[in-house]
């Protein structure tokens, strides 16, 4: 079976969040099931030079976008045994960042057309195009409409995976109509129309043959108004085609024994892990104190991640003898809140603004606790990485956090972390205090860490479910 992954980011080429981890790791796990996966991505300027220099040009073509014909190169490169195809157009993709430009609709409409045009230049057509998030939502729509009469294209099946329903790619209808050269018929309630605009996410949800999302709990949450982001009705209509398949992590990449970023490699030894804490305290200018519980956060700084809740109780939290390290990029209001706290607690809070893979790993390794009080969380990989690094997660019970973190029960000795239900700052504070109480009781702490280490956070079982889903798709 041949599967083409179409996505906007993938490790180890480019990453802004968990999507890149998934698109980087899942193909390897699927290969172990005998599935032949190729990943197609835009060729961003941020792709490491060492990889960009190794690309081989497979084809040069034109992509028709509205009234314009745009240059499009199709390049191939193998990275860690995975085949990547890169869509090259420097005007669209050689920029400082991956996202956040005024012409996102045009960039990803171009990418969607390019993916479908690229098929004609491959040795064989894929059985399935597996699309990820709104940036690729137009592909199932175009395949079912514009491209359906090309030889073989009608047999290609599509799977659309929702990694985060909040980002939808909604643009003005005129703009999308112009880019796609479509008539009014595409913009009905059953089509791309979304509150007067046009939605790329909805295009994926309506036109893909099957849908999936990245945890079991989130697959139900998004069918209701609270988490449905105004698309719950559309999702409910397709509930029979929607699968919830939990993400995993690449347990070879994320391994505290072999991770080159980790100062003192460790597996089950808490004393060895704590050497990483003192090393990070020294590196970042925190007070060097092996006993002080260190809480880590590596995250996009957005409301989704519950930073408003943290902001409300940060001073209360700091009354305990804790330290806090935050690595992230995002909203300015959150950044200011964190910098304010850093100034109030010198030597006890450090905020590092930016994207830094290597520091991220040292934070996962050094922290005793990992804080992730998300308002919603489709799956969340950070808590899985934390667990892999024997760092105890404190999470809100939502989406994938609910499916992966079980609150510690001191009577039965079960549980790998701490969790709370309501999105309330006081529940968060109470839960942090509860976690700290157990941190101070080594017997309990060892048990919690051990429970976390005992579980497998890899891809093997979820790859089996994707295999099953793909088989259902191709009948
Ligand atoms: P999301 O995809 O919503 O951002 P996830 O928890 O699913 O959240 O995945 C986030 C991924 O991005 C994790 O691998 C996390 O370590 C990484 N990450 C987030 N922010 C940063 C940062 N500033 N520097 C390095 N890695 C980061």
Boltz pocket constraint, residues with backbone or C-beta under 6 A from the ligand:
constraints:
  - pocket:
      binder: B
      contacts: [[A, 16], [A, 17], [A, 18], [A, 19], [A, 21], [A, 298], [A, 299], [A, 300], [A, 327], [A, 328], [A, 329], [A, 352], [A, 354], [A, 355], [A, 356], [A, 357], [A, 360], [A, 379], [A, 380], [A, 381], [A, 382], [A, 383], [A, 385]]
      max_distance: 6.0
